[in-house]
């Protein structure tokens, strides 16, 4: 008679927590180069467990030393992602139910409303023609409530007129950044963290440094219109994302906002 593996409630809870953690790590790394490194590490770990089960002592010993000695290297490789994770945990307001649920966005399915990228890019294009400076932050899985509180809260559906009126030079709302969440403008005049990276060319001003700074510390993406040149920049993970046409830019925003 075969003996079946017995599962207790704690075993099931353990599996669910690990699955949730792995899924969140995937969401955090998706679309970055680090996802390939993570998959490679996961495969090595799986092979290590298989060699242990098959009692292949020499190979399992080598893989075990490789994994144990690589912890410091992993911290260096994933320092930006670790920073984002710790920032999310550290800024969670557990006493506020809505804020806490926003931190758990990664548990939601992919059926959420698609970002109105066309309207956002069209507004940026119109502002580019007039060289109207703008900084738009699009929230992804990391809640930006800790930034929203630094500005003026709003609840307006995204459209070209709203965005252009916010950044109009004589508007009292044009200073700072505007945050978009689920196709709604939720805050204006937001103060963003400034990047202290020495790799940013001197020709870029505070608006660019702010966009890079918030995308370094969270997984948000930024659209930026230069007041000097009218150039539209797309920034993700602290780096400028290159594109050739507006249609390509729209597709990148839609893909990244999923």
C-alpha angles and dihedrals in degrees: 000000000000120000112226122213110256118224122201126198090259091054091053091046090049092052092048093050093049091047090050092049092049091048091051091049089052092050090048093051099035112122094019132100089245091072090072090052091049092051090049091052091047091053092050090050091050092050089048091054091048092051089049091052091049090047093238091159100180097049094040089050092053092047090046092055090045092054096042093047093048097066094097091046090052091052089053094046095045099035093120093049091045089051091053092049094049091046090053092049093044094051096046113121103210092182090061110070095197093048091048092051090050088059089058096057091122088072091062122096124249093256095096120125114286116244115257092241094161093060093045094049092045090053090049090049091052091049090046091059090055093038091239110166115234140169118194122183118198114203118224124171099324111081114238096199090119088061097039089061090063093062142039114293119230138172108204128141111245117260138140096258094053094049094045092047091051093055096038106131095240094045116111088221099057097091116091129006134314120223123212121199123178093343093310129110099232101172143013134191088034118172111227129199112260118233115239093199115139091207094075110104115247091239090072116087136207093288091061093043090051092051091049091045097055092044090052094052098039137021092251119127124221137212114201132187115200115229091206102047105012089233116154114223128191115206128191131165091000094303138100112252112215122224135168105205137025090245089057090049091051091051092049091052092048092048094047094046094058 
